[in-house]
Amino acid sequence: YNACLLARAVGAESGLVTVTGDDPEADRVAEILAVAGMEARQIRLSGVQTVTRLRFFVNEPGADRFRLHLRVDKDPDSASSFGRAEEEVRKPGFLDWWEQEVEKSDAVLFSDTGKGFLSHRVLVALDERIRRASERRIAAGKRPVMVVVDPKRDWEKYFGLKVDVFKPNDVEASGAVGLPRENWGADESLAILTERIGRKYAKHFPTIVITLGEHGAAMASAADGGAYRFPALPAREAASGIAMHCGDMFAAALALSLSVDSDAAPAIPFANYAASLQVSKPIGQKIGYADLMDAANIEHFQRFSSQGRLIGEPGPET
């Protein structure tokens, strides 16, 4: 949903495919999509809990800031939701529709919630149709479909699939290679992380982009074996509370950029730009066209944006 909002903000067409239960929370999802005028296909599964995240905040007196006080999640039972999702998604009618939609698309973003819907069998079925649609696009003289994956902790289920850019965050990446979360502002720590990630996963994912929170992003490329740091764009306005949806906006901006240029390196600065704008948004609000095209924001981006550098090598960053 956040990815579709950002796409619409820059004038791109987008569509959302999502799986929910068939419950009051699913009704609320439908309402939100309708209000936003979102082109969406909501697959509703009776007897399955819609993924629901409840967040309770308290206002800090005198600081005009919010602090997260309590988080409660209502999740489906993955023991049954994986199978139910497979039954629906792998039906010929759905897959035929999916293939037609993909052929009209420049990029596909898988935003994995890790809540029991995107099983390996579902992904294999979707991947087969992506490849077919992409081949027809190439035969017609169009660019292939770019696939971006924003994963959770189960990375193995994406092995063997068409994945152009794999985008974990630093918690997921460090956990995948058995490292504690470090201060990624230090090149020594980041070099260890990217080296281990590349050694273990480069053969499966040719380009891995790791978001590092306040430290920006890192990219490990199988093409040249290099690892690159892209420092965060400093927020132009101080955050009014807890930063939310920044990872979603980064992934969405990355996919949008890859729709224009298949090289991930020049896409990362724009993704950092979108994330830096989202950091300053009050809780519940999302960036839009006015934020992206604001003259002061653009000037700030041009002044502080970094094209990245090899980790461990000194050099100008702006």
Salt bridges, closest charged atoms under 4 A:
ASP22 OD1 - ARG44 NH2 2.92
GLU25 OE2 - LYS74 NZ 2.59
ASP27 OD1 - ARG44 NH2 2.59
GLU31 OE1 - ARG28 NH1 3.23
GLU60 OE2 - ARG67 NE 3.97
ASP73 OD1 - ARG55 NH1 2.90
ASP75 OD2 - LYS115 NZ 3.02
GLU86 OE1 - ARG121 NE 3.11
GLU88 OE2 - LYS91 NZ 3.34
ASP96 OD1 - ARG129 NH1 2.89
GLU99 OE1 - ARG129 NH1 2.91
GLU99 OE1 - ARG132 NH2 3.27
GLU99 OE2 - ARG136 NH1 2.78
GLU101 OE2 - LYS104 NZ 3.18
GLU103 OE1 - ARG136 NH2 2.86
ASP106 OD1 - ARG137 NH2 2.90
ASP112 OD2 - LYS157 NZ 2.89
ASP127 OD2 - ARG131 NE 2.77
GLU128 OE2 - ARG132 NH1 3.98
ASP150 OD1 - LYS167 NZ 3.63
ASP164 OD2 - LYS162 NZ 3.06
ASP170 OD2 - ARG181 NE 2.65
ASP187 OD1 - ARG229 NH2 2.92
ASP187 OD2 - ARG309 NH1 3.00
GLU195 OE1 - ARG199 NH2 2.69
GLU214 OE2 - HIS215 NE2 3.57
GLU237 OE2 - ARG236 NH1 3.77
ASP291 OD1 - LYS281 NZ 3.17
ASP294 OD2 - ARG236 NH1 3.96
GLU317 OE2 - ARG309 NE 2.70
